Amino acid sequence: MIKFDRVSKRYPHGIDALSDLSIEIADGDLAIVSGHSGAGKSTLLKMITAMEKPTVGTVLVNGQNVGALKDAGLPYYRRNLGIVFQDQRLLFDRSAFDNVMLPLTISGFPSTEAAKRVNAALDKVGLLARAKAMPIALSGGEQQRLAIARAVVNRPKLLIADEPSAHLDARTALDIAQIFIDFHRVGVTVMVSTCDPTFLAAEASCRIALDHGRLTR
């Protein structure tokens, strides 16, 4: 379970990204974090991934105080997370296969088992036939699918995505949404931030709406 207990985040120059936020996300939820650009959605997700720490308050993930993690403990903690960044952060000098392989290489997976996992992840997002393609040769939707495959290849318990439908056409956004739905249906806790009020709206079991860093409902 994820719990924010009266969390605030203030950046330099007095910019308040989050203010006195208290929320809970249960295991197995499909949680949507919505709000305008600058509402604090990305900051909220970064708190869970330990990329940002609260200025005030506590963020707990499965009872662990994430804000208190030392640098040495971050890689181990993040092994249970799948993270789809807003800018994707793909490596354009490596093939689709090698992009997905990277987290397993870092984790020290045996090569044969790692290759099986990479192929399974690519197959899950419909990119197995493009395994040898370089990211530059993929469409925007395919690049987003590749980022998702990389995020799930470690078989995380929690999948987090920051604006995964941004800059995609409506049809492609629906395809991306279905991928998250499929992972949720097999028991993965999914958290997605979005400016689109329709994205995953019908499937969400938890809704977090932000307005200038404050919870609106």
LINZI-V28299 format. One line per field, one symbol per residue. burial: + if it has 24 or more other ideal C-beta (glycine too) atoms within 12 Angstrom, else -. Layout:
# LINZI-V28299
burial=???
This chain:
# LINZI-V28299
burial=-+++--+++------++++-+-+-+-+-+++++++---+++++++++++++++++-+++++----++-+-------++-+++++++-+-+----+++++++++++--------+--+++-++-++++--++-+-+--+-+++++++++++++++++++++++++++-+---++-+++++++-++---+++++++++--++--++-+++++--+++--
